[in-house]
Amino acid sequence: MELVHQVLRPGALGLSHFAPGLLALALLAALAALPAGAAPAAEQAEGIPLVKDGQPNAVIVTPGEPNAVVRYAAQELNYHLARATGAKLPVVAEGAIPPGAAAVRVYLGDTRAARAAGIDSAGSLPAETFVLRARDNALIIAGRDAEGDPLDRDTPAGTLFGVYEWLERDLGVRWMWPGELGTYVPRARTVTARPADERISPRFFQRHVRHGLGFGDKLENPALGFTPKAAEQYARDQTVFLRRHRMGRGQRLTYGHAFTDWWEKYGKEHPEWFQLVNGKRGPTKPGARYSMCVSDPGLHRKIVALWKEKGGADPRTGNRFINVVENDFLGSCECKNCLAWDGPQPPDKDKYYAPNFKVYGARFVSDRYARFERAVQELAAKERPDATVVGYVYFNYFQAPTSDVKLNENVLLGYCPSAGWYPRADDEHAWYKRQWKGWRDTGANLFARTNYFLDGYGMPFIFAHQFADDFQNQVRNGMVGTDFDSLTGQWATQGPNLYLLMRLHTRPDADPDALLAEYYSGFGPAASQVKAYFDYWEKYTMDNRPLIHDAFFDRVAIRWRTWAKAAHRVFPEACFAPAEAILARAASAAAGDPEASGRVAFLQKGLTHARLCSRAAALLTLADPASTPERGKKALEELLTFRRANEGTHIANFNHEAWVEDLSWKLSHETKQEPEHYP
């Protein structure tokens, strides 16, 4: 969390910016290299002893009437301390500390002690910001909090974030995947809080990875996914996991395709607000999708008027954000004013799109959308200077503008490529990075709004380093937020991808290999073998880019929705044996460490599941006219039996697999009964 990351003088609230350097990265790597069961640096450093020889040596002190965030922060602190040492600290309200209590104090939230130390967490700190201070027998973690559910992304929870920061730094905690097994807490007899005096805010105003819990809604074949009880447990554990990685946002905004019902509302009275295609305004046929005539001044005025009606122009209570995200459709208006707003057509506009993709050959219209966003923003700014429009760069207005159009920081754009799936060729990867920089050079603020984590189905599809390079390029070029669609929860097969996705939100400048070393350290004596295992799959993924491209092109499969039509082609039977051999060596290395052994077994289950999915795909894929439910019956039964036996392990979000398989496989009505009845 490094947007404002300041080292403080005693009594000060922030004077000099802190930038992590090579020494900090080396310390991260050294901590990550600790084997499971080793004591973290906290035990060896001078500081404030919270636990001594397995016994509590401190008291957690909360405000007299702590809110839900502070109560949960105390609970989380004690949970991890108990995992490390077996000890829990007493929790008392300020003013009710019993006689004889330990002299060492951990102050959480807006306590009188924090205020006396000059920390006004309820007043002067920005949302989600916290101060971490350890000196003079007191550890103070005080952040800007709000009333509400501490696990809700819209509840500012600075104190809770401060607890997580301290747990990572001084206790060496790593959250590898949801649930107990994925929570890595090094064992220690003594835990100390090292000297610290910092104010820390999130680097990004919004940190969001869509939870993917809706994949199971209205499944045609619900028996493929979780039973209801397992789905509930998975959802709860994943929600906790995401919050531990500080997902949330300091400012509320809503966006999404903004004009989907406008034709029904306004089409008769104002057809000029809608696309002109082949001489006709509006949808080209009844019920079809459509785009807007974004050059029309009347459209701009209507957007601002609706925003004002909802109170947006009031700087005290209104929402300054104005949603102008185009409908989920190509920018298609052919009117002379929209055409006049377009920039020169770039010669490489189709270079990285497949010929059968809907963007291929479409007119390039990025400049008109930039001018549209600027026009609405300038109109709204007359009502409220900080009014901010939110749009997407998407479809045929994704590539950076080619004219001299300039935007400003009150234009916030979601970067949403329609292609560019990993793995990319080097030139393709460089091209996509240039598009981000090109939009940033207009002066707009950008947030990552990509669909790339919908890719990969349940396969060991590893693109960790290429993703990290993409993410860090965006950070270097002004990224202010994220909204990743979506978390498919393939924890046992795609762990490095997902760990970097989480950790880069709080350590965006860190060496990706140092972050991955943290992940591998959770496997204790098997860390090197687990690294070799995922290196095998990353090399396999990157080396097989042509195979992946061809499999989806000629099978007419969609990278995110019908992956299971081509899973057996991308991951055929022969590719699994070398990986199984590496994991067998990892299991042998971890044999003397029960926790590490459990984590290696977790990966083995994920690999078994992937192999079963690939086998079923080969027999049931809709890409093969010979597929029948009977042909794949045995393979499907084996797969579903495995899922029922392992649905509480969190190796995968089985509802995601079911969502993909619904439209990928030839299935009979037999799978459409309630999940708990099958098999």
C-alpha positions, 0 to 999 in steps of 0.5 A: 500500500504505497500511494502515500507511504511516509516515514514519520518523525515522532509526533509527525504525520508525514514528512518524507516520501518512502520509496522501497529500494534494493535493500527493501527488496532484498529483505522481502526476498530473505523473508520469503526464503524462510522455510515453514516453521522458521521464526520470522525476522520479528523474533530476532529484531529488537523491538516491543515484545508482544509474546514471550516464550509462547506467553502473552506479553501485551494487551490489545486496547480498543476505544471504549466503544470500538466499531466493527472494523476495530473489533475485527482487526483485533480478532484478525491480529489474535488469530494470526498471533495464535497461529504463530505462537499459540498465544492470544492477547487479552482485548480490553477497552480503553479505560477498562484495563484491569490492574496488573495487566501487561505494560506493553500495549497494542492500541487499535483504532481511534484511541485516546492514546493514539490521539495523544500521540498526534494521530487523529485517525477519525479526522485528518487521515484520508479514507483507508489510511493508517499510521503504524507506530511502534516505540516506548512499549506501545504498538499503535495501529490507527486508521481511518475507519467507518461504520459497516461490515469490515469485509465490505469493500466500501467500508473504509478500514484503515485500522484493519489494513494496518493490522495486515501490514504489520502481520506481513512485516513483523510476523511474516504472514502470507496469504497464499489462497483462501482458507486455513491451509493457504494461510502461511504463518511462520512459527515463533515462540517470541514475537516483537514489534519492530520500531516503526513510524509511518503513515501508509495509504493504498497506492490505488484509490480502488483495488478490485478483483471481481469475486467470481462468486456469481458463476454458479447463478442459474447454471443449466447443469448445476451438478457440475459445480459446488453444492450450496453448502460448499459454495457458501463456505468458499465464498466466505473464505475467499471474501476474507482472503480478498480483504487480507490483500486490502481489496477495497476503495477509498471513493465510491463510483459506479460505472458500466454500460451506461446507455443500454435502455436509452433507446426505449426511453429516448429513441422516439423523441431524440433519435439523433442521440443514437448511432447512424448506420446505413442511413438509419438511427438506433439499433439496426434491428429490433432488440439489437445492441447499439452505440451512441452518436457521441458527437451530439451536444444534446446527448452531452447535455442530457447526460449532465442533466441526469447527473445533476438530477441525482445530486451529483453537482452538490460538492457536499453530498453528491457523487462527482463521477459521471458514467459515460461508458459506451454500450457493449458494442462497437462504436458504429455511428457514421454521421458526419460529425462523429466521422469528423471527430475521428483521428487518422486510421493507424496502419497497425489497427488490425495487426493483433486481432484475429480475422474472425474477431468483430473488431478486425476491420472495424473503423478506428474511433478512439479519438471521437470517444476521447472528444466525447468524454472531454465534452461531457467533462467540460460541461459538467465542470461548469456545475462542479469543478471536480466532476469526473467522467468515467469511460472505457477504452474498449473494442474499436476505441481501445487503441490510443488516439492518433490526433492531438486530442488532450484530456485531463485528470477528471477523465477516468478511463477503464483500460479494457482490451478486447484481445491481447490474451496472455501469452503474447508474442514479444511485439504484441506485448510491447504494442499493448503496453504502448496503448496504455501509455498513449492514453496516459499521454492524453492526460487522462487517468487510467484504471486497469479493467481487463478480462484476462483473469477469466482465461485458463479454465481449470488448467495450469495456465501460467502467465505470471511474469508477463502479467507482472510486466504489464501491471508494472508498466501500467503502474509506471505510467500512472495507474490509479485503480484496478477492476479485474474481471474476474477471479475464477479461483483456480488456486491449485493450478494458477497460484503464481498468477493469482498471488502476483495479482494480489500482492502487486496491489500492495507491493506494486514496485516489488520484484515479481520474483521476490513476491513469488519467492514468498509464495514458494516459501509456504511450501517449506522444504519443497519450495524449490520443487514447487518453483520448478513445477510452476516454472514448467507450466509457465514455460509450457504456456509461453512456448505454446502460444501458437497452439493456444491461438490455433486451438481457439481459432479453429474450434470457434472457442472463446477464451473466457466462456467456452475454454472447455471446448479446447482444453484437451488440445491446449493441455493434452494427456502427454503434458501432465506426466512431467508435472506429476513427477515434479510434484512427486519429488516435492511431496518427498521433500515435504514429507517431514513437514505436515503443513508443507505436505498438505500444501503440496497435496493441494497442488496435486489435487489441482493437477488431478482435477485439471487432468480429469477436466482435459479427459472429459473435454476430449470426449464431450467437446462441442467442437467434435460432432462425434461427442455424445453424453454417452461417450463421455459419461464415465469421464464425467462421472469420475470428474464429478466424483472427484469434485464432490470429494474435494469441494471443501478444499478450495483447490478451485471455484467449481462453479466457474468450471461448471459455467464454462462447461455448460456451453462447451460440452455435450451434456445430457439432462441428467446433470441438471438435477440439484448438485447435492443429489449427484453423483 
